[in-house]
Amino acid sequence: MKNPHDIILRPVLTEKAYEGIADKRYIFEVAINATKSEIKTAIETVFAEDGVKVEKVNTLRTLGKIKRQGRTQGRTPEIKKAYVTLKKDSKPIKFFEGMAQ
């Protein structure tokens, strides 16, 4: 089994992410090759002391943008986001408390 900290890379802290915190919906940047079931178990194990129970996971892959510098061009890295919705009886994640008002 993979290490949960290798699956969940970082939280996404944007205005849209802050709006979802009240509904127990959190956004994380995850590894490109992670599946929904792996993301679910990783979230539940990393935040186990908070009593977090995941209801569903939606994923989104974003291609990197093409950037140019003179004649050469390349792409920024591709990322994968996971929209995690917690169950109604689940406790919220303590890391995000106080951010959404």
N, C-alpha and C positions, 0 to 999 in steps of 0.2 A: 504494500500500500504506500502511496505517496505521502510525503509530509504535508499536513494542511497548510503550513506557512509557505510552501512552494506553490500551492494552488491559488491561494488568496494573496495577491501582490500588494494592493493598497486600496483604501476607500476612495471613492470619487466624491469630492466635496464641491458641488456646484449648486446653483440656485434651484435647479430641478430636483437635485438630490435632497436638499433641505425641505422642499415641499412634501416629499414622500415620507419623511421621518415621522410625522404625526400619524400616518396610516400604517406604520411599522413596515415601510418599504425602504430598503437600503440598496445602494449601488456600490459594487466593488469591481475593481479591475482584477481579472483573473488570468491564469495561464491560458495560452491559445489552445492547447490540447486537452483542457479540462472538460469533463462532461458534467451535465446537470446533477447527476447523482453524486459525483465526487465533490462538486461545489457545496451541495447540501450537507454532506457529512463533514466537510471541512469547516463550514460555518458553525455547525452544532458542536464540534469538538473544540474549536478555538474559543468560542464564547460559551463554553459549558458552565462556567461558574455563574454566568448571568441568567441561566435557565432559558436559553434561546431554543425555540422549536421552529423549524422552517416549514412553511406551508407549500410554497412553490418557488421555482427558480426560472427566470427567463433570461436568455443570453442574447448578446448582440456582438457581431464581429464588425470591426471598422477597418477598411483598407487604409494604408498610410497614404498621405498626400504626396504628390510629386513636387519636389523642390528642385530649383535650378540655381546654379551658380556658374555663370559664364556659359561655356559649352557643355559642361557636364551636368547631368541630372541624376537624381536618385529619389528614393522614397523614404518617408519617415516610417517608423516601425508600426506594424499592424497591432491592434489591441483588441481584447475581448472583454466586454463588460457583462456583469451578472446583476440582474435586478432581483433581489431576494425579498420575498414577502414572508413575514412571520405569521404564525397562527394567532388567533384572537386571544387565547389564554396564555400566550407566551409573554415573557417579560421583555421590555425593550433592551437594546444593546447599550450598556453604560457609556461606551466610548462616545456615542452620539448625543447623550443627554446634555441639555443646556445649549445645544447648537440650534435646535429648531424651537421657535417660539410662536 
